[in-house]
Amino acid sequence: MKNTYAISSALNLEQFNTIVRNNKNITFTDSVWEKVNKSYDFLKVFANEKLIYGINTGFGPMAQYKIEQEDQITLQINLIKSHASGLGKALNNLECKAAFLARLLIFMQGKSGVHPSLPELMIQLWNAEAVPVIYEHGGVGASGDLVQLAHIALGLLGEGKFYVNGEIKEAKEVFKQHNLKPLQIYIREGLALMNGTSCMTGIAALNVYNAKKLIDWAITTGVWINELMDTYDDHFSLALNQVKKHKGQMEVAKEMSEIAVSSKWLKSRKKELYDREVKEKVITEKVQEYYSLRCIPQIIGPVIDTLSYTEKIVEQELNSVSDNPIIDADAAMIYHGGNFHGDYISLEMDKLKIAITKVSMLWDRQLNYLLNPNLNKKFPPFLNTGVLGLEFGLQGMQYPAVSNVAENQMLSNPMYIHSIPNNNDNQDIVSMGSNAALITKRVIQNTFESLSIYLLALCKASQIKGNTEKFSNKIQEAITFIQAYLPDEKHAFAPFEKMQKLVEKLQ
C-alpha cells in the first residue's frame, strides 16, 4: 500500500518533487478544508446579484457582456471547451502530474471560491494515478496557462485523455473504472481551473530538481578530470576561493576539496614546487591548467547561485494563489488583478537555461581536452585503445555532445522578452512562461545526454590511466557506476541502447 502524504501547509520543492516522482497518495488536513469551504460559502452569497468578472460576465475582451444567471454554468463549460486547444506533443506523465498537483494546491488555499467537490475529485484522481493529458503548445503565460490548464479542466469534465499509471486512456474509461462522476460546475470552477501559472510552475519545479543533479555531477566531474591530469589542488582550495566573495564559488570549492581529500593523484603545489628548487629552464609539467580545469569554482559558482534563487522563486510561485479574481472570505471582498501573469517563472527559467547551457559548455571543453592528445599529452587520440586509423575510440560520440551544446546555445535566447499581444490586445503583454519552462527542460535533457558521453570518456580515461584505487573515494564510486555502461569490446564505444539507459539512470 502506498504511503499517504498529509498536506497541511506550504510545500517546499523537495516535498513537491517527492510527492510527484514517488506516486504518493495525498490528503489534506481539516484546517485546509475549512478554508476551501469558507471560500465557497462566502462566494455563493456574495456573488448573488453582483457584477463579478467570470461569474456573470464574459471573459477577456468580452467581459463587458453580462451573462444571465440561467447561462452562467454553460459559460464555464464553454470557456473550458473553447480553450482546450493545445497542439503538439503531449507533455509526459511526470509533467502532467506536476501541473495537476500545482493547480490543486492553489484551490486548497481557499482563495478561489471553488466548490469542495472540485478538489475532492482531483484528489481521487491523483490517488488513482490518473491525471489529464496536457499538450505542449498553446499557452502564452498571461491569464496564466489557459490552454494547458483547459485540458486539465476538460479531463475533469470527463472528456479528453488521461495518463493512468503512465499509459494514455480515454477520460470516460478512467471515470468508469474508478466509479467517479465528472465535475459539476457550481459558480466559477471553469475559470478557477484555467486562470493561473500551474503548468509552467510544475514544469519549473521538475527543472530545478534535475538542474541540481547536473550541478552535483559538474562538481564531481571537476575533481575527476583534475585527478586524471595529476593537477595541483590549490585552484579549488578554500584559501584561494574564499577571497572572492561569492557564496556559490566558495560552495563549489568546499565540495571539490571534500571530494579530493582522499585522492592520491592530485599534487601539492607547496611540496612539488615551493619546497624544492626548480632548476629547469623549460618546465615540462604545467604550472597552471587550462581554464576548463582550473576555473571550475568560478564557472559553476554562479550557476549554483542562480539555481538557488530560481528555486526560491519557483517555490514561492508554487505556494502562491495565481487565480483571478481572488476570493477573500476574511475581508468579505473579491479582488481583480493579474496574479495569473507568469513573468516570475519565465524570467527564472531563462536564467536557469543559460546557467545550465554554461555547464554543458564546460563539459564540452573538458571532453575535448580528454580526446585531444595535443592538449592532454597523456591519452591516445579519442581515448582509442585499439589500432589507430583502423578504429575510432570515442570519435563518433563527440559529435552528439557538440551538437547538443550548440542547440543549448541557440535555445538560451530568452523567451521572457518575446511578448506578442493577443486576445484582441487584452493580453497586450505576456510572459511566455510555459514556453520558457519547456525550453529549459530541453536544455536540461540535452545536458544530461552530453553528461552521459563525458562520463564514458572519464571512465575510459581512468581505465587507461590505471591504478583506479588512487582516485578519490567518490570518483571510485563513479567509475564503478559508469563501467556498467561501457561496451564489452576493447575499442567499440557504447551502443545507442546503453547510452539511452545511462541518460535515464542519470535522471
One Martini backbone bead per residue (centre of mass of N, CA, C, O) as a GRO file, in nm:
protein
  507
    1MET     BB    1   0.097   0.035   0.021
    2LYS     BB    2   0.074   0.360  -0.006
    3ASN     BB    3   0.182   0.645   0.088
    4THR     BB    4   0.058   0.923   0.277
    5TYR     BB    5   0.033   1.273   0.217
    6ALA     BB    6  -0.002   1.524   0.450
    7ILE     BB    7  -0.150   1.841   0.392
    8SER     BB    8  -0.115   2.172   0.576
    9SER     BB    9   0.094   2.330   0.393
   10ALA     BB   10   0.349   2.436   0.257
   11LEU     BB   11   0.564   2.351  -0.011
   12ASN     BB   12   0.847   2.233  -0.102
   13LEU     BB   13   1.029   2.113  -0.365
   14GLU     BB   14   1.102   1.844  -0.238
   15GLN     BB   15   0.816   1.757  -0.164
   16PHE     BB   16   0.691   1.782  -0.442
   17ASN     BB   17   0.881   1.576  -0.585
   18THR     BB   18   0.816   1.336  -0.407
   19ILE     BB   19   0.517   1.312  -0.479
   20VAL     BB   20   0.542   1.300  -0.792
   21ARG     BB   21   0.776   1.069  -0.822
   22ASN     BB   22   0.638   0.854  -0.587
   23ASN     BB   23   0.327   0.816  -0.593
   24LYS     BB   24   0.176   0.972  -0.376
   25ASN     BB   25  -0.052   1.003  -0.166
   26ILE     BB   26  -0.319   1.236  -0.078
   27THR     BB   27  -0.390   1.479   0.183
   28PHE     BB   28  -0.600   1.693   0.388
   29THR     BB   29  -0.657   1.890   0.630
   30ASP     BB   30  -0.910   2.035   0.801
   31SER     BB   31  -0.801   2.329   0.787
   32VAL     BB   32  -0.801   2.338   0.478
   33TRP     BB   33  -1.105   2.275   0.424
   34GLU     BB   34  -1.217   2.522   0.569
   35LYS     BB   35  -1.119   2.727   0.355
   36VAL     BB   36  -1.272   2.615   0.116
   37ASN     BB   37  -1.558   2.638   0.233
   38LYS     BB   38  -1.552   2.941   0.302
   39SER     BB   39  -1.506   3.047   0.016
   40TYR     BB   40  -1.763   2.932  -0.113
   41ASP     BB   41  -1.978   3.045   0.081
   42PHE     BB   42  -1.916   3.339   0.024
   43LEU     BB   43  -1.955   3.347  -0.285
   44LYS     BB   44  -2.248   3.253  -0.299
   45VAL     BB   45  -2.351   3.518  -0.162
   46PHE     BB   46  -2.190   3.757  -0.295
   47ALA     BB   47  -2.267   3.693  -0.609
   48ASN     BB   48  -2.543   3.791  -0.566
   49GLU     BB   49  -2.616   4.044  -0.790
   50LYS     BB   50  -2.315   4.073  -0.878
   51LEU     BB   51  -2.050   4.208  -1.053
   52ILE     BB   52  -1.841   3.938  -1.177
   53TYR     BB   53  -1.580   3.816  -1.305
   54GLY     BB   54  -1.659   3.506  -1.459
   55ILE     BB   55  -1.972   3.476  -1.364
   56ASN     BB   56  -2.149   3.741  -1.513
   57THR     BB   57  -1.928   3.737  -1.741
   58GLY     BB   58  -1.724   3.757  -1.963
   59PHE     BB   59  -1.411   3.722  -2.133
   60GLY     BB   60  -1.195   3.945  -2.142
   61PRO     BB   61  -1.300   4.142  -2.404
   62MET     BB   62  -1.605   4.016  -2.302
   63ALA     BB   63  -1.666   4.151  -2.009
   64GLN     BB   64  -1.913   4.351  -2.100
   65TYR     BB   65  -2.083   4.094  -2.091
   66LYS     BB   66  -2.372   3.991  -1.963
   67ILE     BB   67  -2.474   3.707  -1.766
   68GLU     BB   68  -2.713   3.508  -1.715
   69GLN     BB   69  -2.794   3.281  -1.481
   70GLU     BB   70  -2.886   3.042  -1.682
   71ASP     BB   71  -2.571   3.070  -1.827
   72GLN     BB   72  -2.328   3.030  -1.620
   73ILE     BB   73  -2.253   2.732  -1.656
   74THR     BB   74  -2.207   2.736  -1.962
   75LEU     BB   75  -1.978   2.938  -1.955
   76GLN     BB   76  -1.767   2.749  -1.822
   77ILE     BB   77  -1.776   2.524  -2.035
   78ASN     BB   78  -1.706   2.698  -2.282
   79LEU     BB   79  -1.430   2.781  -2.186
   80ILE     BB   80  -1.299   2.508  -2.177
   81LYS     BB   81  -1.359   2.403  -2.473
   82SER     BB   82  -1.233   2.653  -2.629
   83HIS     BB   83  -0.928   2.615  -2.476
   84ALA     BB   84  -0.885   2.307  -2.566
   85SER     BB   85  -0.613   2.380  -2.801
   86GLY     BB   86  -0.383   2.200  -2.798
   87LEU     BB   87  -0.056   2.129  -2.927
   88GLY     BB   88   0.131   1.878  -3.002
   89LYS     BB   89   0.281   1.728  -2.769
   90ALA     BB   90   0.267   1.548  -2.505
   91LEU     BB   91   0.312   1.556  -2.205
   92ASN     BB   92   0.440   1.402  -1.965
   93ASN     BB   93   0.343   1.248  -1.685
   94LEU     BB   94   0.508   1.420  -1.485
   95GLU     BB   95   0.415   1.701  -1.590
   96CYS     BB   96   0.112   1.658  -1.545
   97LYS     BB   97   0.134   1.611  -1.242
   98ALA     BB   98   0.261   1.881  -1.165
   99ALA     BB   99   0.030   2.060  -1.269
  100PHE     BB  100  -0.201   1.932  -1.109
  101LEU     BB  101  -0.089   1.981  -0.822
  102ALA     BB  102  -0.049   2.286  -0.843
  103ARG     BB  103  -0.351   2.345  -0.876
  104LEU     BB  104  -0.459   2.218  -0.618
  105LEU     BB  105  -0.301   2.396  -0.414
  106ILE     BB  106  -0.461   2.654  -0.470
  107PHE     BB  107  -0.743   2.565  -0.370
  108MET     BB  108  -0.632   2.500  -0.066
  109GLN     BB  109  -0.624   2.825   0.008
  110GLY     BB  110  -0.907   2.972  -0.018
  111LYS     BB  111  -0.917   3.185  -0.307
  112SER     BB  112  -1.142   3.057  -0.539
  113GLY     BB  113  -1.446   2.949  -0.476
  114VAL     BB  114  -1.469   2.648  -0.481
  115HIS     BB  115  -1.602   2.360  -0.485
  116PRO     BB  116  -1.513   2.083  -0.299
  117SER     BB  117  -1.551   1.874  -0.536
  118LEU     BB  118  -1.303   1.945  -0.698
  119PRO     BB  119  -1.065   1.858  -0.508
  120GLU     BB  120  -1.180   1.578  -0.458
  121LEU     BB  121  -1.150   1.474  -0.748
  122MET     BB  122  -0.845   1.526  -0.775
  123ILE     BB  123  -0.761   1.334  -0.547
  124GLN     BB  124  -0.883   1.075  -0.660
  125LEU     BB  125  -0.715   1.074  -0.919
  126TRP     BB  126  -0.437   1.086  -0.799
  127ASN     BB  127  -0.467   0.816  -0.625
  128ALA     BB  128  -0.514   0.667  -0.922
  129GLU     BB  129  -0.302   0.772  -1.127
  130ALA     BB  130  -0.479   1.023  -1.262
  131VAL     BB  131  -0.415   1.244  -1.543
  132PRO     BB  132  -0.435   1.483  -1.753
  133VAL     BB  133  -0.370   1.567  -2.073
  134ILE     BB  134  -0.108   1.770  -2.201
  135TYR     BB  135   0.003   2.028  -2.418
  136GLU     BB  136   0.259   2.217  -2.531
  137HIS     BB  137   0.082   2.403  -2.719
  138GLY     BB  138  -0.065   2.755  -2.620
  139GLY     BB  139   0.078   2.917  -2.416
  140VAL     BB  140   0.156   3.270  -2.293
  141GLY     BB  141   0.145   3.341  -1.966
  142ALA     BB  142  -0.141   3.494  -1.969
  143SER     BB  143  -0.381   3.398  -1.772
  144GLY     BB  144  -0.182   3.196  -1.797
  145ASP     BB  145  -0.238   2.842  -1.868
  146LEU     BB  146  -0.503   2.815  -2.036
  147VAL     BB  147  -0.470   2.570  -2.227
  148GLN     BB  148  -0.346   2.359  -2.042
  149LEU     BB  149  -0.570   2.385  -1.814
  150ALA     BB  150  -0.809   2.308  -1.996
  151HIS     BB  151  -0.727   2.004  -2.006
  152ILE     BB  152  -0.783   1.952  -1.714
  153ALA     BB  153  -1.079   2.040  -1.717
  154LEU     BB  154  -1.175   1.843  -1.934
  155GLY     BB  155  -1.110   1.589  -1.772
  156LEU     BB  156  -1.307   1.658  -1.531
  157LEU     BB  157  -1.558   1.635  -1.738
  158GLY     BB  158  -1.487   1.353  -1.901
  159GLU     BB  159  -1.269   1.442  -2.111
  160GLY     BB  160  -1.044   1.323  -2.307
  161LYS     BB  161  -0.726   1.256  -2.159
  162PHE     BB  162  -0.524   1.007  -1.976
  163TYR     BB  163  -0.309   0.929  -1.728
  164VAL     BB  164  -0.241   0.577  -1.640
  165ASN     BB  165   0.030   0.469  -1.523
  166GLY     BB  166   0.150   0.616  -1.804
  167GLU     BB  167  -0.111   0.567  -1.965
  168ILE     BB  168  -0.323   0.628  -2.232
  169LYS     BB  169  -0.664   0.736  -2.179
  170GLU     BB  170  -0.986   0.762  -2.166
  171ALA     BB  171  -1.187   0.936  -1.963
  172LYS     BB  172  -1.435   0.748  -1.950
  173GLU     BB  173  -1.273   0.500  -1.855
  174VAL     BB  174  -1.171   0.619  -1.588
  175PHE     BB  175  -1.444   0.685  -1.451
  176LYS     BB  176  -1.555   0.398  -1.466
  177GLN     BB  177  -1.330   0.241  -1.316
  178HIS     BB  178  -1.362   0.457  -1.047
  179ASN     BB  179  -1.650   0.559  -0.996
  180LEU     BB  180  -1.683   0.850  -1.137
  181LYS     BB  181  -1.779   1.185  -1.149
  182PRO     BB  182  -1.804   1.447  -1.309
  183LEU     BB  183  -1.780   1.765  -1.305
  184GLN     BB  184  -1.947   2.020  -1.126
  185ILE     BB  185  -2.085   2.323  -1.180
  186TYR     BB  186  -2.143   2.621  -0.983
  187ILE     BB  187  -1.967   2.900  -1.053
  188ARG     BB  188  -1.605   2.906  -1.118
  189GLU     BB  189  -1.440   2.642  -1.203
  190GLY     BB  190  -1.332   2.701  -1.485
  191LEU     BB  191  -1.163   2.956  -1.426
  192ALA     BB  192  -1.003   2.840  -1.185
  193LEU     BB  193  -0.852   2.620  -1.353
  194MET     BB  194  -0.718   2.834  -1.579
  195ASN     BB  195  -0.616   3.054  -1.380
  196GLY     BB  196  -0.266   3.026  -1.417
  197THR     BB  197   0.083   2.881  -1.334
  198SER     BB  198   0.092   2.556  -1.306
  199CYS     BB  199   0.249   2.446  -1.548
  200MET     BB  200   0.512   2.610  -1.533
  201THR     BB  201   0.565   2.538  -1.231
  202GLY     BB  202   0.582   2.234  -1.247
  203ILE     BB  203   0.816   2.225  -1.453
  204ALA     BB  204   1.012   2.399  -1.289
  205ALA     BB  205   1.039   2.201  -1.052
  206LEU     BB  206   1.168   1.978  -1.225
  207ASN     BB  207   1.410   2.143  -1.326
  208VAL     BB  208   1.545   2.194  -1.055
  209TYR     BB  209   1.598   1.903  -0.982
  210ASN     BB  210   1.780   1.839  -1.236
  211ALA     BB  211   1.988   2.066  -1.200
  212LYS     BB  212   2.111   1.959  -0.939
  213LYS     BB  213   2.232   1.705  -1.063
  214LEU     BB  214   2.422   1.847  -1.261
  215ILE     BB  215   2.589   2.001  -1.046
  216ASP     BB  216   2.696   1.758  -0.896
  217TRP     BB  217   2.851   1.653  -1.148
  218ALA     BB  218   3.029   1.902  -1.198
  219ILE     BB  219   3.193   1.860  -0.939
  220THR     BB  220   3.286   1.569  -0.977
  221THR     BB  221   3.418   1.604  -1.263
  222GLY     BB  222   3.619   1.821  -1.173
  223VAL     BB  223   3.790   1.627  -1.006
  224TRP     BB  224   3.838   1.397  -1.207
  225ILE     BB  225   4.006   1.551  -1.426
  226ASN     BB  226   4.228   1.639  -1.228
  227GLU     BB  227   4.322   1.354  -1.161
  228LEU     BB  228   4.395   1.260  -1.447
  229MET     BB  229   4.611   1.524  -1.463
  230ASP     BB  230   4.775   1.578  -1.202
  231THR     BB  231   4.704   1.823  -1.041
  232TYR     BB  232   4.675   2.091  -0.872
  233ASP     BB  233   4.474   2.185  -0.572
  234ASP     BB  234   4.455   2.512  -0.536
  235HIS     BB  235   4.216   2.603  -0.737
  236PHE     BB  236   4.003   2.456  -0.506
  237SER     BB  237   4.064   2.612  -0.268
  238LEU     BB  238   3.965   2.798  -0.002
  239ALA     BB  239   4.190   3.010   0.012
  240LEU     BB  240   4.132   3.117  -0.275
  241ASN     BB  241   3.799   3.139  -0.291
  242GLN     BB  242   3.738   3.329  -0.033
  243VAL     BB  243   3.839   3.606  -0.173
  244LYS     BB  244   3.579   3.549  -0.332
  245LYS     BB  245   3.250   3.682  -0.252
  246HIS     BB  246   3.104   3.392  -0.334
  247LYS     BB  247   2.905   3.145  -0.245
  248GLY     BB  248   2.919   2.942  -0.481
  249GLN     BB  249   3.224   2.923  -0.510
  250MET     BB  250   3.277   2.823  -0.219
  251GLU     BB  251   3.103   2.567  -0.243
  252VAL     BB  252   3.261   2.428  -0.466
  253ALA     BB  253   3.536   2.423  -0.326
  254LYS     BB  254   3.445   2.258  -0.083
  255GLU     BB  255   3.341   2.005  -0.236
  256MET     BB  256   3.602   1.942  -0.388
  257SER     BB  257   3.782   1.912  -0.137
  258GLU     BB  258   3.621   1.678  -0.007
  259ILE     BB  259   3.671   1.478  -0.237
  260ALA     BB  260   4.000   1.515  -0.267
  261VAL     BB  261   4.119   1.412   0.010
  262SER     BB  262   4.142   1.094  -0.113
  263SER     BB  263   4.359   1.164  -0.310
  264LYS     BB  264   4.663   1.035  -0.506
  265TRP     BB  265   4.699   1.246  -0.760
  266LEU     BB  266   4.713   1.502  -0.637
  267LYS     BB  267   4.892   1.806  -0.597
  268SER     BB  268   5.133   1.988  -0.421
  269ARG     BB  269   5.271   2.292  -0.454
  270LYS     BB  270   5.457   2.302  -0.217
  271LYS     BB  271   5.601   2.027  -0.260
  272GLU     BB  272   5.669   2.048  -0.579
  273LEU     BB  273   5.780   2.370  -0.573
  274TYR     BB  274   5.850   2.520  -0.289
  275ASP     BB  275   6.035   2.272  -0.152
  276ARG     BB  276   6.193   2.316  -0.427
  277GLU     BB  277   6.426   2.342  -0.668
  278VAL     BB  278   6.402   2.504  -0.984
  279LYS     BB  279   6.619   2.440  -1.273
  280GLU     BB  280   6.453   2.448  -1.507
  281LYS     BB  281   6.394   2.626  -1.801
  282VAL     BB  282   6.197   2.394  -1.898
  283ILE     BB  283   5.873   2.314  -1.816
  284THR     BB  284   5.686   2.031  -1.865
  285GLU     BB  285   5.498   2.096  -1.649
  286LYS     BB  286   5.231   2.242  -1.543
  287VAL     BB  287   5.154   2.529  -1.358
  288GLN     BB  288   4.891   2.565  -1.531
  289GLU     BB  289   4.573   2.526  -1.630
  290TYR     BB  290   4.321   2.511  -1.795
  291TYR     BB  291   4.021   2.658  -1.741
  292SER     BB  292   3.840   2.390  -1.736
  293LEU     BB  293   4.015   2.307  -1.469
  294ARG     BB  294   4.071   2.583  -1.293
  295CYS     BB  295   3.755   2.738  -1.313
  296ILE     BB  296   3.515   2.587  -1.172
  297PRO     BB  297   3.420   2.771  -0.936
  298GLN     BB  298   3.372   3.023  -1.130
  299ILE     BB  299   3.153   2.870  -1.313
  300ILE     BB  300   2.960   2.713  -1.103
  301GLY     BB  301   2.888   2.923  -0.892
  302PRO     BB  302   2.670   3.096  -1.054
  303VAL     BB  303   2.486   2.854  -1.096
  304ILE     BB  304   2.415   2.809  -0.801
  305ASP     BB  305   2.303   3.091  -0.744
  306THR     BB  306   2.081   3.080  -0.955
  307LEU     BB  307   1.935   2.824  -0.852
  308SER     BB  308   1.869   2.926  -0.571
  309TYR     BB  309   1.679   3.154  -0.667
  310THR     BB  310   1.491   2.986  -0.841
  311GLU     BB  311   1.386   2.804  -0.618
  312LYS     BB  312   1.254   3.029  -0.455
  313ILE     BB  313   1.053   3.129  -0.673
  314VAL     BB  314   0.909   2.861  -0.736
  315GLU     BB  315   0.811   2.814  -0.448
  316GLN     BB  316   0.642   3.069  -0.428
  317GLU     BB  317   0.454   3.004  -0.667
  318LEU     BB  318   0.344   2.733  -0.561
  319ASN     BB  319   0.231   2.905  -0.288
  320SER     BB  320   0.045   3.060  -0.464
  321VAL     BB  321  -0.212   3.277  -0.597
  322SER     BB  322  -0.306   3.256  -0.960
  323ASP     BB  323  -0.574   3.382  -0.957
  324ASN     BB  324  -0.890   3.513  -1.119
  325PRO     BB  325  -1.025   3.614  -0.892
  326ILE     BB  326  -0.997   3.695  -0.549
  327ILE     BB  327  -1.106   3.523  -0.258
  328ASP     BB  328  -1.197   3.709   0.046
  329ALA     BB  329  -1.354   3.609   0.323
  330ASP     BB  330  -1.233   3.779   0.557
  331ALA     BB  331  -1.287   4.062   0.387
  332ALA     BB  332  -1.535   4.052   0.205
  333MET     BB  333  -1.372   4.013  -0.088
  334ILE     BB  334  -1.307   4.097  -0.438
  335TYR     BB  335  -1.017   4.060  -0.647
  336HIS     BB  336  -0.872   4.228  -0.924
  337GLY     BB  337  -0.615   4.099  -1.159
  338GLY     BB  338  -0.259   3.945  -1.225
  339ASN     BB  339  -0.157   3.657  -1.088
  340PHE     BB  340  -0.131   3.489  -1.370
  341HIS     BB  341   0.135   3.602  -1.424
  342GLY     BB  342   0.460   3.452  -1.555
  343ASP     BB  343   0.735   3.615  -1.509
  344TYR     BB  344   0.887   3.472  -1.286
  345ILE     BB  345   0.924   3.202  -1.436
  346SER     BB  346   1.037   3.295  -1.704
  347LEU     BB  347   1.296   3.430  -1.601
  348GLU     BB  348   1.411   3.183  -1.444
  349MET     BB  349   1.429   2.991  -1.687
  350ASP     BB  350   1.625   3.159  -1.850
  351LYS     BB  351   1.852   3.157  -1.641
  352LEU     BB  352   1.880   2.849  -1.614
  353LYS     BB  353   1.949   2.779  -1.912
  354ILE     BB  354   2.208   2.941  -1.919
  355ALA     BB  355   2.354   2.794  -1.690
  356ILE     BB  356   2.336   2.503  -1.814
  357THR     BB  357   2.480   2.567  -2.073
  358LYS     BB  358   2.753   2.624  -1.934
  359VAL     BB  359   2.792   2.338  -1.837
  360SER     BB  360   2.798   2.208  -2.122
  361MET     BB  361   3.047   2.374  -2.212
  362LEU     BB  362   3.245   2.263  -2.007
  363TRP     BB  363   3.221   1.963  -2.089
  364ASP     BB  364   3.310   2.001  -2.380
  365ARG     BB  365   3.603   2.096  -2.309
  366GLN     BB  366   3.682   1.850  -2.138
  367LEU     BB  367   3.636   1.640  -2.355
  368ASN     BB  368   3.829   1.754  -2.566
  369TYR     BB  369   4.079   1.728  -2.386
  370LEU     BB  370   4.071   1.412  -2.366
  371LEU     BB  371   4.069   1.358  -2.695
  372ASN     BB  372   4.332   1.551  -2.713
  373PRO     BB  373   4.672   1.497  -2.720
  374ASN     BB  374   4.770   1.798  -2.762
  375LEU     BB  375   4.654   1.873  -2.471
  376ASN     BB  376   4.702   1.629  -2.253
  377LYS     BB  377   4.964   1.428  -2.303
  378LYS     BB  378   4.833   1.112  -2.219
  379PHE     BB  379   4.630   1.029  -2.447
  380PRO     BB  380   4.481   0.888  -2.686
  381PRO     BB  381   4.306   0.928  -2.949
  382PHE     BB  382   3.989   0.917  -2.838
  383LEU     BB  383   4.062   0.683  -2.643
  384ASN     BB  384   4.224   0.475  -2.825
  385THR     BB  385   4.299   0.116  -2.777
  386GLY     BB  386   4.345   0.055  -3.058
  387VAL     BB  387   4.378   0.091  -3.393
  388LEU     BB  388   4.507   0.337  -3.546
  389GLY     BB  389   4.269   0.420  -3.808
  390LEU     BB  390   4.079   0.166  -3.775
  391GLU     BB  391   3.997   0.295  -3.510
  392PHE     BB  392   3.790   0.547  -3.295
  393GLY     BB  393   3.663   0.541  -3.036
  394LEU     BB  394   3.516   0.861  -2.936
  395GLN     BB  395   3.462   1.018  -3.196
  396GLY     BB  396   3.148   0.976  -3.242
  397MET     BB  397   3.053   1.089  -2.950
  398GLN     BB  398   3.120   1.395  -2.989
  399TYR     BB  399   2.898   1.497  -3.177
  400PRO     BB  400   2.642   1.500  -2.991
  401ALA     BB  401   2.767   1.684  -2.781
  402VAL     BB  402   2.806   1.930  -2.966
  403SER     BB  403   2.516   1.950  -3.069
  404ASN     BB  404   2.383   2.007  -2.792
  405VAL     BB  405   2.535   2.268  -2.726
  406ALA     BB  406   2.443   2.429  -2.970
  407GLU     BB  407   2.144   2.414  -2.900
  408ASN     BB  408   2.163   2.550  -2.625
  409GLN     BB  409   2.264   2.822  -2.726
  410MET     BB  410   2.011   2.884  -2.889
  411LEU     BB  411   1.793   2.834  -2.652
  412SER     BB  412   1.912   3.077  -2.459
  413ASN     BB  413   1.724   3.251  -2.563
  414PRO     BB  414   1.481   3.456  -2.464
  415MET     BB  415   1.131   3.450  -2.374
  416TYR     BB  416   1.055   3.695  -2.186
  417ILE     BB  417   1.074   3.909  -2.454
  418HIS     BB  418   0.832   3.741  -2.626
  419SER     BB  419   0.597   3.943  -2.665
  420ILE     BB  420   0.254   3.885  -2.785
  421PRO     BB  421  -0.020   4.015  -2.873
  422ASN     BB  422  -0.360   3.926  -2.768
  423ASN     BB  423  -0.689   3.910  -2.727
  424ASN     BB  424  -0.754   4.194  -2.843
  425ASP     BB  425  -0.520   4.324  -2.651
  426ASN     BB  426  -0.564   4.236  -2.360
  427GLN     BB  427  -0.297   4.065  -2.406
  428ASP     BB  428  -0.032   4.287  -2.437
  429ILE     BB  429   0.142   4.133  -2.204
  430VAL     BB  430   0.357   3.851  -2.186
  431SER     BB  431   0.556   3.560  -2.071
  432MET     BB  432   0.607   3.264  -2.180
  433GLY     BB  433   0.641   3.045  -1.947
  434SER     BB  434   0.602   2.760  -2.071
  435ASN     BB  435   0.812   2.788  -2.287
  436ALA     BB  436   1.049   2.836  -2.095
  437ALA     BB  437   1.023   2.565  -1.941
  438LEU     BB  438   1.046   2.373  -2.192
  439ILE     BB  439   1.323   2.471  -2.291
  440THR     BB  440   1.472   2.405  -2.032
  441LYS     BB  441   1.420   2.106  -2.048
  442ARG     BB  442   1.582   2.066  -2.311
  443VAL     BB  443   1.854   2.159  -2.199
  444ILE     BB  444   1.872   1.947  -1.976
  445GLN     BB  445   1.856   1.698  -2.156
  446ASN     BB  446   2.105   1.760  -2.327
  447THR     BB  447   2.300   1.760  -2.078
  448PHE     BB  448   2.264   1.465  -2.003
  449GLU     BB  449   2.378   1.357  -2.267
  450SER     BB  450   2.657   1.487  -2.244
  451LEU     BB  451   2.729   1.357  -1.974
  452SER     BB  452   2.730   1.060  -2.063
  453ILE     BB  453   2.973   1.092  -2.253
  454TYR     BB  454   3.175   1.209  -2.048
  455LEU     BB  455   3.170   0.969  -1.850
  456LEU     BB  456   3.289   0.764  -2.047
  457ALA     BB  457   3.555   0.912  -2.083
  458LEU     BB  458   3.646   0.913  -1.789
  459CYS     BB  459   3.640   0.606  -1.753
  460LYS     BB  460   3.835   0.532  -1.981
  461ALA     BB  461   4.073   0.704  -1.879
  462SER     BB  462   4.098   0.552  -1.608
  463GLN     BB  463   4.173   0.280  -1.731
  464ILE     BB  464   4.427   0.379  -1.874
  465LYS     BB  465   4.574   0.488  -1.621
  466GLY     BB  466   4.506   0.343  -1.372
  467ASN     BB  467   4.494   0.301  -1.049
  468THR     BB  468   4.191   0.353  -0.924
  469GLU     BB  469   4.260   0.358  -0.609
  470LYS     BB  470   4.376   0.670  -0.629
  471PHE     BB  471   4.117   0.772  -0.627
  472SER     BB  472   3.874   0.911  -0.507
  473ASN     BB  473   3.604   0.779  -0.363
  474LYS     BB  474   3.383   0.905  -0.548
  475ILE     BB  475   3.521   0.822  -0.815
  476GLN     BB  476   3.516   0.521  -0.772
  477GLU     BB  477   3.208   0.507  -0.770
  478ALA     BB  478   3.169   0.620  -1.057
  479ILE     BB  479   3.323   0.403  -1.208
  480THR     BB  480   3.143   0.167  -1.124
  481PHE     BB  481   2.885   0.283  -1.249
  482ILE     BB  482   2.986   0.331  -1.553
  483GLN     BB  483   3.096   0.050  -1.643
  484ALA     BB  484   2.810  -0.074  -1.715
  485TYR     BB  485   2.813   0.126  -1.996
  486LEU     BB  486   3.031  -0.010  -2.117
  487PRO     BB  487   3.171  -0.184  -2.344
  488ASP     BB  488   3.303  -0.494  -2.410
  489GLU     BB  489   3.477  -0.385  -2.599
  490LYS     BB  490   3.780  -0.232  -2.636
  491HIS     BB  491   3.685  -0.004  -2.894
  492ALA     BB  492   3.379  -0.004  -2.867
  493PHE     BB  493   3.128   0.205  -2.830
  494ALA     BB  494   2.844   0.286  -2.706
  495PRO     BB  495   2.549   0.197  -2.761
  496PHE     BB  496   2.246   0.331  -2.779
  497GLU     BB  497   2.107   0.173  -2.547
  498LYS     BB  498   2.315   0.242  -2.325
  499MET     BB  499   2.292   0.547  -2.340
  500GLN     BB  500   1.993   0.570  -2.270
  501LYS     BB  501   2.016   0.435  -1.991
  502LEU     BB  502   2.210   0.642  -1.872
  503VAL     BB  503   2.034   0.891  -1.896
  504GLU     BB  504   1.806   0.778  -1.718
  505LYS     BB  505   1.981   0.726  -1.463
  506LEU     BB  506   2.074   1.026  -1.415
  507GLN     BB  507   1.753   1.112  -1.361
   0.00000   0.00000   0.00000
